[in-house]
């Protein structure tokens, strides 16, 4: 049994990670300030004697004895991270400093949840880890993009200077149950709109593409990364290389839900990437041939079921 700290543990990905690590026989401490996380995501874990829930903001130091730290705390959708852009940068940067300081003191292994947003609107396709990215450092999305880029730099400098045992994963578009219904991301947006019979809103002409990864595949990659050899720090891409346009995604969701929704086109937001697709050859090589196994249709069906129940409760 390991004692594992998960920051942002009541969020979409964090709550699934808490669940998975508890099932594997670990003790889990979940830290969250509930800005985008929710107690409802982890309430079913509260009776587990090996689960501990603490309300805390990672921009302030936290002291605990653990074996591993997963640093997931940060709003991850444009609606949420632009709501308070200064707070977003502080969460990425000061949160990383505080957690790295903790890892250094207690000699814990620490994993940073970084993002495909570090590649910006990429000029190289698909994106390997060696690509430096095309990010607008002063744009409306920069609070998140640059915050995560700075966090990566902090992690590698703590490793080089203080020999902190670090891991960095770059997470590509991930979806699944417990996504926030109002987070503005395309999968949750489209599903909620389809279930309500509203127009599905596509920004731009719908030709822009994303690679959608089901949350269970991401968890497997993150846990394998945490267990990987010490010399492999990353960053490593974790995403599904199968690429879909926004129109394809919308039509798939309309088909699954049986919705009569029509598609409505709106102007493209500033700095919205036209393409995003991971090169996962490094993950395959270093993480025991890790590959996503849940493809889009199956993952969307599970996610639609979750949102259908959620919306039924609200009515």
C-alpha positions as CSV (number, residue, x, y, z in Angstrom):
1,X,0.0,0.0,0.0
2,X,1.2,3.5,-0.9
3,X,0.0,6.8,0.4
4,X,-0.8,8.9,-2.6
5,X,-1.7,12.6,-2.7
6,X,-3.9,13.8,-5.6
7,X,-4.3,17.6,-6.0
8,X,-7.5,18.4,-7.9
9,X,-8.8,15.0,-6.8
10,X,-12.4,16.0,-6.9
11,X,-12.3,17.1,-10.5
12,X,-13.2,15.1,-13.6
13,X,-9.9,13.2,-14.1
14,X,-8.8,13.4,-10.5
15,X,-11.9,11.7,-9.1
16,X,-11.5,8.8,-11.5
17,X,-7.8,8.6,-10.5
18,X,-8.8,8.5,-6.8
19,X,-11.2,5.6,-7.5
20,X,-8.7,3.6,-9.5
21,X,-5.8,4.0,-7.0
22,X,-8.1,3.0,-4.1
23,X,-9.2,-0.1,-6.0
24,X,-5.5,-1.0,-6.4
25,X,-5.1,-1.0,-2.6
26,X,-3.6,2.4,-2.0
27,X,-4.3,5.1,0.6
28,X,-5.5,8.2,-1.2
29,X,-5.5,11.8,0.1
30,X,-7.6,14.1,-2.2
31,X,-6.9,17.8,-2.1
32,X,-9.3,20.2,-3.9
33,X,-10.7,23.7,-3.5
34,X,-13.9,22.9,-5.5
35,X,-13.4,25.7,-8.1
36,X,-14.2,23.2,-10.9
37,X,-14.1,20.0,-8.8
38,X,-17.2,18.8,-7.0
39,X,-17.9,16.7,-3.8
40,X,-20.5,14.8,-5.9
41,X,-17.6,13.3,-7.9
42,X,-16.0,11.6,-4.9
43,X,-18.9,11.3,-2.3
44,X,-19.1,7.6,-3.0
45,X,-15.5,7.2,-1.8
46,X,-16.0,9.0,1.6
47,X,-16.9,5.8,3.4
48,X,-13.6,4.1,2.3
49,X,-11.3,4.2,5.4
50,X,-8.3,4.6,3.1
51,X,-9.7,7.8,1.5
52,X,-9.2,11.3,2.9
53,X,-10.8,14.5,1.5
54,X,-9.2,17.9,2.3
55,X,-10.4,21.3,1.1
56,X,-7.2,23.1,0.2
57,X,-5.9,25.5,-2.5
58,X,-2.5,24.5,-3.9
59,X,-1.4,28.1,-4.2
60,X,-0.8,27.7,-0.5
61,X,1.8,25.2,0.9
62,X,0.5,21.8,2.2
63,X,2.4,19.4,4.4
64,X,1.9,15.7,4.5
65,X,3.9,12.4,4.4
66,X,3.2,10.5,1.2
67,X,5.0,8.2,-1.3
68,X,3.6,9.7,-4.5
69,X,2.0,13.0,-5.7
70,X,-0.2,13.5,-8.7
71,X,-0.5,17.2,-9.4
72,X,-3.7,17.7,-11.3
73,X,-5.0,20.9,-9.7
74,X,-5.9,23.5,-12.4
75,X,-9.1,24.5,-14.3
76,X,-8.7,22.9,-17.7
77,X,-11.4,24.3,-19.9
78,X,-11.4,27.7,-21.6
79,X,-14.6,28.8,-19.8
80,X,-13.2,28.0,-16.4
81,X,-9.5,29.0,-16.8
82,X,-10.4,32.3,-18.4
83,X,-12.9,33.1,-15.7
84,X,-10.0,34.1,-13.4
85,X,-6.9,34.1,-15.5
86,X,-4.6,35.3,-12.8
87,X,-5.8,32.5,-10.5
88,X,-5.2,30.0,-13.3
89,X,-1.6,31.1,-13.7
90,X,-1.0,31.1,-9.9
91,X,-2.5,27.6,-9.7
92,X,-0.2,26.2,-12.4
93,X,3.0,28.0,-11.2
94,X,2.6,28.4,-7.4
95,X,0.9,25.0,-7.2
96,X,3.8,23.4,-9.0
97,X,6.3,25.2,-6.7
98,X,4.4,24.1,-3.5
99,X,4.0,20.5,-4.6
100,X,7.7,20.2,-5.8
101,X,8.8,21.7,-2.5
102,X,6.8,19.0,-0.7
103,X,8.2,16.2,-3.0
104,X,11.7,17.5,-2.4
105,X,11.3,17.5,1.4
106,X,9.7,14.0,1.7
107,X,11.5,12.4,-1.3
108,X,8.2,11.5,-3.0
109,X,7.8,10.8,-6.7
110,X,5.7,13.5,-8.3
111,X,3.7,13.6,-11.6
112,X,2.7,16.8,-13.3
113,X,-0.5,16.8,-15.4
114,X,0.6,19.0,-18.3
115,X,-1.4,19.5,-21.5
116,X,-1.4,19.4,-25.3
117,X,-2.0,23.1,-25.0
118,X,1.7,23.6,-24.6
119,X,1.8,23.0,-28.4
120,X,-0.5,25.9,-29.0
121,X,-1.9,26.1,-32.6
122,X,0.7,23.6,-33.9
123,X,2.7,24.0,-37.1
124,X,3.9,20.4,-36.9
125,X,1.4,17.6,-37.2
126,X,1.0,15.2,-35.4
127,X,2.8,16.7,-32.4
128,X,5.8,14.8,-30.9
129,X,7.3,15.8,-27.5
130,X,10.3,17.3,-29.2
131,X,8.0,20.0,-30.8
132,X,8.4,23.4,-29.0
133,X,4.9,24.6,-29.9
134,X,3.3,27.7,-31.3
135,X,1.8,29.5,-28.4
136,X,0.6,33.1,-28.2
137,X,2.1,34.2,-24.8
138,X,-0.2,37.2,-24.4
139,X,-3.5,35.8,-25.8
140,X,-6.6,35.0,-23.9
141,X,-5.6,31.3,-23.6
142,X,-2.1,32.1,-22.4
143,X,-3.0,32.0,-18.7
144,X,-3.4,28.2,-19.1
145,X,-0.9,27.5,-21.9
146,X,2.0,29.4,-20.4
147,X,1.1,28.4,-16.9
148,X,1.5,24.7,-17.9
149,X,4.7,25.5,-19.9
150,X,6.1,27.2,-16.8
151,X,5.1,24.2,-14.6
152,X,7.0,21.9,-16.9
153,X,10.1,24.1,-16.7
154,X,9.8,24.1,-12.9
155,X,9.5,20.3,-12.7
156,X,12.6,19.8,-14.9
157,X,14.6,22.4,-13.0
158,X,13.7,20.9,-9.6
159,X,14.9,17.5,-11.1
160,X,18.1,18.9,-12.5
161,X,19.0,21.1,-9.5
162,X,17.6,19.1,-6.6
163,X,17.3,15.6,-8.0
164,X,13.5,15.5,-7.4
165,X,11.9,12.3,-8.9
166,X,9.6,13.8,-11.5
167,X,7.2,12.6,-14.2
168,X,5.5,14.9,-16.8
169,X,2.5,13.8,-19.0
170,X,1.0,16.0,-21.7
171,X,-2.7,15.2,-21.7
172,X,-4.7,15.5,-25.0
173,X,-8.5,16.1,-25.1
174,X,-10.0,13.7,-22.6
175,X,-13.7,13.0,-22.0
176,X,-15.9,10.7,-20.0
177,X,-18.4,10.6,-17.1
178,X,-18.0,13.4,-14.5
179,X,-17.1,16.1,-17.0
180,X,-18.5,19.4,-15.9
181,X,-21.7,20.0,-18.0
182,X,-20.9,23.7,-18.4
183,X,-17.2,23.6,-19.0
184,X,-17.5,24.7,-22.6
185,X,-15.5,21.7,-24.0
186,X,-16.9,20.2,-27.2
187,X,-17.8,16.7,-26.0
188,X,-19.8,17.9,-23.0
189,X,-21.2,20.9,-25.0
190,X,-22.4,18.7,-27.8
191,X,-23.9,16.0,-25.6
192,X,-25.8,18.4,-23.4
193,X,-27.1,20.3,-26.4
194,X,-28.1,17.0,-28.2
195,X,-29.9,15.6,-25.1
196,X,-31.8,18.9,-24.6
197,X,-32.7,19.0,-28.3
198,X,-30.9,22.4,-28.7
199,X,-28.8,23.5,-31.7
200,X,-25.3,22.0,-31.6
201,X,-22.9,25.0,-31.7
202,X,-19.7,24.5,-33.8
203,X,-17.2,27.3,-33.7
204,X,-15.6,28.0,-37.2
205,X,-16.5,25.8,-40.1
206,X,-16.2,22.5,-38.2
207,X,-13.2,21.3,-40.1
208,X,-10.8,21.8,-37.2
209,X,-9.8,18.4,-35.6
210,X,-9.2,17.0,-32.2
211,X,-8.1,13.6,-30.9
212,X,-10.5,12.4,-28.2
213,X,-9.2,10.1,-25.4
214,X,-11.5,8.3,-23.0
215,X,-10.6,8.9,-19.3
216,X,-9.9,5.2,-18.5
217,X,-7.1,5.1,-21.2
218,X,-5.6,8.3,-19.7
219,X,-5.6,6.8,-16.2
220,X,-3.7,3.7,-17.4
221,X,-1.1,5.9,-19.1
222,X,-0.7,8.1,-16.0
223,X,-0.3,5.1,-13.6
224,X,2.2,3.5,-16.0
225,X,4.1,6.7,-16.2
226,X,4.3,6.9,-12.4
227,X,5.7,3.4,-12.3
228,X,8.2,3.9,-15.1
229,X,12.0,3.9,-14.6
230,X,13.4,6.9,-12.7
231,X,15.5,8.1,-15.6
232,X,12.4,8.6,-17.8
233,X,11.0,12.0,-16.7
234,X,9.0,12.8,-19.7
235,X,7.3,14.8,-20.9
236,X,5.3,12.1,-22.7
237,X,2.1,12.6,-24.8
238,X,-1.0,10.7,-23.6
239,X,-3.8,10.9,-26.1
240,X,-5.7,9.0,-28.7
241,X,-4.1,9.5,-32.2
242,X,-7.4,8.9,-34.0
243,X,-8.4,12.4,-35.3
244,X,-12.0,13.6,-35.8
245,X,-13.4,16.9,-37.1
246,X,-15.9,18.8,-35.1
247,X,-18.6,18.0,-37.7
248,X,-17.8,14.3,-37.3
249,X,-18.1,14.5,-33.6
250,X,-21.4,16.4,-33.7
251,X,-22.9,13.9,-36.1
252,X,-21.7,10.9,-34.0
253,X,-23.3,12.4,-30.9
254,X,-26.6,13.2,-32.8
255,X,-26.7,9.5,-33.9
256,X,-26.0,8.1,-30.4
257,X,-28.6,10.3,-28.7
258,X,-31.2,10.0,-31.4
259,X,-31.5,13.8,-31.2
260,X,-33.2,16.1,-33.6
261,X,-30.6,18.8,-33.0
262,X,-29.3,20.8,-36.0
263,X,-25.8,22.3,-36.3
264,X,-25.3,26.0,-35.8
265,X,-22.0,27.7,-36.8
266,X,-20.5,30.5,-34.7
267,X,-17.2,32.5,-35.1
268,X,-14.0,30.8,-34.1
269,X,-12.5,32.0,-30.7
270,X,-9.1,33.6,-30.6
271,X,-6.1,31.3,-30.8
272,X,-8.3,28.2,-31.1
273,X,-6.0,25.4,-32.6
274,X,-7.0,24.1,-36.0
275,X,-5.5,20.7,-35.5
276,X,-4.4,18.6,-32.5
277,X,-3.2,15.0,-32.7
278,X,-0.6,13.3,-30.5
279,X,2.4,11.3,-31.6
280,X,2.3,8.6,-29.0
281,X,5.4,6.6,-30.2
282,X,7.3,7.6,-27.0
283,X,4.5,6.4,-24.7
284,X,4.4,3.1,-26.6
285,X,8.1,2.7,-26.2
286,X,8.5,3.7,-22.6
287,X,5.2,2.7,-21.0
288,X,4.9,-1.0,-21.9
289,X,3.3,-0.4,-25.3
290,X,0.6,1.9,-23.8
291,X,-2.1,2.7,-26.4
292,X,-5.7,3.8,-26.0
293,X,-8.1,0.9,-26.2
294,X,-11.6,2.6,-25.9
295,X,-12.5,4.2,-29.2
296,X,-14.7,7.2,-29.8
297,X,-18.1,5.5,-30.3
298,X,-17.9,3.3,-27.2
299,X,-16.6,6.1,-25.0
300,X,-19.2,8.5,-26.2
301,X,-22.0,6.0,-25.4
302,X,-20.8,5.8,-21.8
303,X,-20.5,9.6,-21.5
304,X,-24.0,10.1,-23.0
305,X,-25.4,7.7,-20.4
306,X,-23.8,9.7,-17.6
307,X,-25.1,13.1,-18.9
308,X,-28.6,11.6,-19.6
309,X,-28.8,10.6,-15.9
310,X,-27.4,14.0,-14.7
311,X,-29.9,16.0,-16.8
312,X,-32.8,13.8,-15.7
313,X,-31.9,14.5,-12.0
314,X,-31.9,18.3,-12.7
315,X,-35.4,18.2,-14.3
